[in-house]
Amino acid sequence: MYKMSLTIKDIIADTDLFQDTDIIYAQRIDGKFLKESKVVILDLTEEEKDISIDETIKTKCPGLDYFLEARVLNDLMFDLEGEKPPLDLDKIIESILHYIEFNE
């Protein structure tokens, strides 16, 4: 587990903050993930990955919800960074949050 005070905006702005195998959990604000939502990045062992998401949340990051696997976030970032014209950070965040709300 990485113990840092990060937000969704922070991790999207700097993908060096996590590894492809990490799992990201985030705080919902008024029922939604927002760019200022706090996140916890977990580097789970293979055994921990077999535990249910709800149990992981209860023991490792109470009050948060599953956000996304880091690998998927990297894939989304790669796709969005190739957009023409280029998207600014706020548009990238908006697109990722939309994806999570409607496609996950």
C-alpha positions as CSV (number, residue, x, y, z in Angstrom):
1,M,0.0,0.0,0.0
2,Y,1.2,3.5,-0.8
3,K,0.5,6.0,2.0
4,M,0.3,9.3,0.3
5,S,-2.3,12.0,0.3
6,L,-3.2,11.9,-3.3
7,T,-6.3,12.8,-5.3
8,I,-7.7,11.4,-8.6
9,K,-6.3,14.5,-10.3
10,D,-2.8,13.8,-8.9
11,I,-2.7,10.2,-10.2
12,I,-4.0,11.1,-13.6
13,A,-1.5,14.0,-13.9
14,D,1.4,11.8,-12.9
15,T,1.2,8.1,-13.8
16,D,4.6,7.5,-12.3
17,L,2.9,7.5,-8.9
18,F,1.7,3.9,-9.4
19,Q,2.7,0.7,-11.1
20,D,0.6,-1.2,-13.7
21,T,-0.2,-4.0,-11.2
22,D,-1.6,-1.6,-8.5
23,I,-5.3,-1.3,-7.7
24,I,-6.7,2.2,-7.1
25,Y,-9.5,3.0,-4.6
26,A,-11.1,6.4,-4.3
27,Q,-13.4,8.5,-2.2
28,R,-16.9,9.3,-3.5
29,I,-18.0,12.8,-2.9
30,D,-21.8,13.1,-2.9
31,G,-21.9,9.7,-4.6
32,K,-19.5,10.5,-7.4
33,F,-15.8,10.3,-8.1
34,L,-14.4,13.8,-8.5
35,K,-11.0,15.0,-9.4
36,E,-10.4,16.1,-5.8
37,S,-11.5,12.7,-4.4
38,K,-8.8,11.2,-2.2
39,V,-7.2,7.9,-3.4
40,V,-5.3,5.0,-2.0
41,I,-3.1,2.9,-4.3
42,L,-2.7,-0.7,-3.2
43,D,0.0,-3.0,-4.4
44,L,-1.8,-6.3,-3.5
45,T,-0.1,-9.6,-3.3
46,E,-1.5,-12.5,-5.4
47,E,-3.2,-13.8,-2.2
48,E,-4.7,-10.4,-1.5
49,K,-6.0,-10.2,-5.0
50,D,-8.2,-13.3,-4.3
51,I,-10.0,-11.5,-1.5
52,S,-13.2,-9.7,-2.4
53,I,-13.2,-6.0,-3.2
54,D,-15.5,-5.4,-0.3
55,E,-13.2,-7.2,2.2
56,T,-10.2,-5.3,0.8
57,I,-11.9,-2.0,1.3
58,K,-13.0,-2.9,4.8
59,T,-9.5,-3.9,5.9
60,K,-7.2,-1.7,3.9
61,C,-9.1,1.5,2.9
62,P,-12.4,1.9,4.7
63,G,-14.7,4.6,3.3
64,L,-13.3,4.3,-0.2
65,D,-14.7,2.5,-3.2
66,Y,-13.0,0.5,-6.0
67,F,-11.9,3.0,-8.6
68,L,-9.8,1.2,-11.3
69,E,-6.9,-1.1,-12.0
70,A,-3.8,0.9,-12.7
71,R,-3.3,-1.0,-15.9
72,V,-6.7,0.1,-17.2
73,L,-6.0,3.7,-16.2
74,N,-2.7,3.6,-18.1
75,D,-4.5,2.2,-21.2
76,L,-7.1,5.0,-21.0
77,M,-4.4,7.6,-20.6
78,F,-2.6,6.3,-23.6
79,D,-5.7,6.4,-25.7
80,L,-6.7,9.9,-24.5
81,E,-3.2,11.4,-25.0
82,G,-3.5,10.4,-28.7
83,E,-6.6,12.6,-29.2
84,K,-6.5,15.3,-31.9
85,P,-6.6,18.1,-30.9
86,P,-4.8,17.2,-27.7
87,L,-6.9,17.2,-24.6
88,D,-5.9,19.3,-21.5
89,L,-5.7,17.6,-18.1
90,D,-9.2,18.6,-17.1
91,K,-10.7,17.1,-20.2
92,I,-8.7,13.9,-19.7
93,I,-9.9,13.6,-16.1
94,E,-13.5,14.3,-17.2
95,S,-13.2,11.6,-19.9
96,I,-11.8,9.0,-17.4
97,L,-14.5,9.8,-14.8
98,H,-17.2,9.4,-17.4
99,Y,-15.7,6.1,-18.5
100,I,-15.8,4.9,-14.9
101,E,-19.3,6.0,-14.2
102,F,-20.8,4.5,-17.4
103,N,-18.5,1.7,-18.6
104,E,-17.2,-0.1,-15.5
